Amino acid sequence: MPGKFVTGAAALAFALVAGGSLDAAEPIKIGALYGVTGGMASIDGPSLNGAKLAAKEINEAGGLLDGRPIELLAIDTKTDQQETAKAAQRLLSEGVVAAIGFSDTTFVMAAAPLFQEAGVPFVTSGATHPMLPQWVGDYMFMTPFGDDDQSFAIADYAYDRLGARRVVVWTDNSMDFTKALSKFFKQRFVERGGEIVAEDYFMMGDTDFSAQIARLKAVDPAPDAVFISAIPTEAGLTVKQIREAGLEVTIVSGDGFDTELVVTTPGPDLADEVYFSTHTYRADDRPEVIAFIEAYRKEYGRDPENAFAALGYDALRLVADAIERAGAADPKAIRDALAATRGFKGVTGEISYTRPSMVPPKPVSIISVKKGQYKVEEIWRPES
């Protein structure tokens, strides 16, 4: 497969151009920004792999428009905001007509405004803050649901299915995503009749949660659950340290817990009675899901690690679909086609931009982790 590599500092960059007959056609450059090293690696890495797979499949099927291949330019932003801004500027200088990326709002906000200013669409594969399109502008699009929907889903599950009435909330106070997740969880849980009996905080990169655990132990009477709003690295560490401290309290969270670290960091014996909301994908028998799992397994020799692999795949295909409907690889035309998206059948659910917020109303999966085993407990559906 012919390829073109983009080189430079702090970059993991490559191009995917497949199919012999496509070589003579001018490629369509699409950027991909992901923190494949650092704290976001366990979800950003799979997401990039999903995007690479989608680009490969599209190219092998004949490319876009009149046979033009996708050239995917990917840069490792190292879970760092400064690296993110530099990488965004670099992609724009390379002439990308659209870009995808990131599983966290903080890093989207370091990049997407630069694309907005340049008039180039940016589609986040996994960042979920429902204000993103309003914060950035009309060139910003979301593949996933919003944090309000996923927080409402896990709050409803905790109240209705787990019988929780008194909950402690822990929040990573360094991230827009984690602060939003806690805000919407508290709002919904209290509306349902529950009580937030204590709150605690930590920061991205913290490794010792003994102080928070001591305060959790001191809550009297003991809470029914602790809601932990964290990104993957801290998700695994909090589960490990809470269980090592002998606490059997139920742990609930959002899609920052949709990572193998929730099991591998504490070990399967301690990864127990954990519940989180995430993107609809696991245990789903829709044809899009089955085909994606088979293709991912064939390409990488393993099953998709989490829903973020499917989100990366959906994001790239969403952009490709817009290019086809626009009939041109022009950023403004792609933006207009994205805004008009209705009924796009993604692996993680149908995407339609029908809300004034431009956040797609998508179903939410509730996943349990018991003795290291993941299981889909139910599917929560939002109002349109």
Number of C-alpha atoms within 10 A of each C-alpha: 8 10 12 13 14 14 11 10 9 14 17 19 18 18 21 22 25 23 17 12 13 20 16 10 12 13 20 23 21 26 26 32 29 30 29 22 15 15 18 23 21 22 31 29 21 23 33 31 20 28 26 24 22 24 26 21 15 19 22 16 13 18 25 21 16 13 18 20 29 26 25 27 24 27 29 25 27 21 21 17 17 13 20 26 19 14 24 23 14 15 22 18 9 14 13 23 25 29 26 30 31 30 29 26 22 19 26 29 18 17 24 31 20 17 23 16 12 13 16 26 29 31 29 28 32 30 25 28 26 22 16 22 19 13 13 20 15 17 25 25 26 24 29 32 26 24 28 21 27 30 28 23 27 28 30 19 22 25 20 12 11 14 13 20 19 20 27 21 22 23 22 23 18 15 18 16 25 26 19 23 29 26 17 17 27 22 16 21 25 16 11 14 10 19 16 18 16 15 16 16 15 19 13 16 13 12 13 13 16 13 11 17 17 12 12 22 17 11 12 8 9 14 21 18 22 23 27 27 30 30 26 23 24 27 22 23 22 26 25 23 19 22 18 12 12 10 13 14 19 18 24 24 31 29 30 26 29 25 22 18 21 27 25 15 19 21 16 15 13 23 24 25 17 24 27 28 30 31 27 26 26 19 13 15 10 12 10 15 20 14 13 22 20 14 18 21 13 11 15 11 10 11 15 21 17 21 24 31 30 30 31 35 27 28 28 31 21 21 24 25 18 21 25 16 17 19 15 16 22 16 20 17 19 26 25 17 19 25 18 14 17 14 12 15 14 20 26 30 26 17 23 21 20 16 10 9 13 20 26 25 21 24 22 27 27 24 28 21 20 17 15 20 13 19 15 19 16 15 15 19 14 15 7 9
